[in-house]
């Protein structure tokens, strides 16, 4: 018998507040993150429950927690609940409230929300998963299959100090048959019908470093110089002006229909000849998401060049964040870049791959599984008769490492109607990140309902 959902929701709120206040900020450096603080907190919360658990440290302070609750049938499939404990950096000047205060604040509409970096991405899931997992253990509820709780470090920097090495080198510790992680569960209503999207796959990375070569010279005589920075700037202009053909497949079409837009807007967004004009009419955050769900994207984000203001630079380095759709290859990315750079500049450019070996999990998890059925049934407990549809997430998650091993991984969760999709999307890595308590209640209940249905 599970503890009352009101009690568990309160526990989720309190744990989320603590995780936010731990400030496990991952800026990409090995010495950042300090996830040991949250991993130790979670470990201490389950001490004394008789669980097999382990803290795994890949670098000083970069610690993940794995706990396993054994099932009654060794042949039954095991489920892993995976949430990361690190968060991205924050500019506090853009926030209304302390980004690491974890405050519980009522909105102008009286909706209670937990504020802080990570409230959406993804400490709300990490905390609600833990609360559900711990309640199963402490109440002695038994299921046929093992349940694994995996609080993982370094997701926000590609998983190189978290999921990737643990899954590769210590698979027996996290071994499972299904994974639930970020992100899905936004309901939308159109003509009285509710649709909920869950993630079954993600785009994958093809990051590139372009090293652009020129000839040094004196900055006082710039006429007709071979300036590497100028060449790099031309490449950026060509890149952002280049056209990428959209992929309008069944999954994208279903996603568009789930947004609750007008029939005319749906038709335009699913027409390759009209999608650009339609995107321009959507709210910016929604437009970015919809665009990325049907396009490979090429975003020039960092440029470095020169060492002195009076010297024409002979080298410029340009970092490009490239995200490919499932089925697209690293060769596809290189071919597009070469075409964009053009024959006039290509002899001056070296194209180097950046960490693409960690981001090739292109397979989509099947919806023809008991896990998908359990998710659908559990969501319909909260939203009766809702259609539960597969979707694509535009960013990378640690779920890809499991998919590479053939383990179905789904991005799940369950949100309330208190926030619109454009507003929710704007909170990922954005200012004023927050999550409402009703969504925390729905998501905590979701995990318990899934567990009650998976092995039936």
LINQUI-V506121 format. One record per run of one state. SS is the DSSP state (helix for helix, strand for strand, loop for the rest). FROM is the first residue (numbers start at 1). LEN is the number of residues. If there is no record, write none. Layout:
BEGIN
ss;from;len
SS;FROM;LEN
SS;FROM;LEN
END
This chain:
BEGIN
ss;from;len
loop;1;4
helix;5;17
loop;22;3
strand;25;1
loop;26;10
helix;36;11
loop;47;5
strand;52;8
loop;60;2
strand;62;8
loop;70;9
strand;79;6
loop;85;2
strand;87;1
loop;88;4
helix;92;3
loop;95;9
strand;104;3
loop;107;5
strand;112;4
loop;116;7
helix;123;16
loop;139;8
strand;147;6
loop;153;2
helix;155;3
loop;158;5
helix;163;7
loop;170;1
helix;171;4
loop;175;3
strand;178;4
loop;182;4
strand;186;5
loop;191;2
strand;193;10
loop;203;1
strand;204;2
loop;206;2
strand;208;6
loop;214;3
strand;217;2
loop;219;9
helix;228;14
loop;242;8
helix;250;8
loop;258;5
helix;263;7
loop;270;5
helix;275;5
loop;280;4
helix;284;11
loop;295;2
strand;297;9
loop;306;5
strand;311;2
loop;313;2
strand;315;10
loop;325;5
helix;330;12
loop;342;1
helix;343;4
loop;347;2
strand;349;5
loop;354;2
helix;356;3
loop;359;11
helix;370;13
loop;383;4
strand;387;7
loop;394;5
helix;399;5
loop;404;4
strand;408;4
loop;412;9
helix;421;6
loop;427;7
strand;434;3
helix;437;18
loop;455;2
END
